Amino acid sequence: PLVAIGHAQRADAAEVARNPRARSAVLRIAARRQEAA
């Protein structure tokens, strides 16, 4: 599970690098992931 989270975070970082406007959505998704964990 921790490895999968690491991969997801790296994918999120890559997405933000491509599209800075996606940052707020990525942060919301990350918050939801932490709540589910």
FENKABEL-V272899 format. One record per helix or strand of 2 or more residues. SS is the DSSP state (2 for helix, 1 for strand). FROM is the first residue (numbers start at 0). LEN is the number of residues. If there is no record, write none. Layout:
ss=SS from=FROM len=LEN
ss=SS from=FROM len=LEN
//
This chain:
ss=2 from=1 len=17
ss=2 from=19 len=17
//
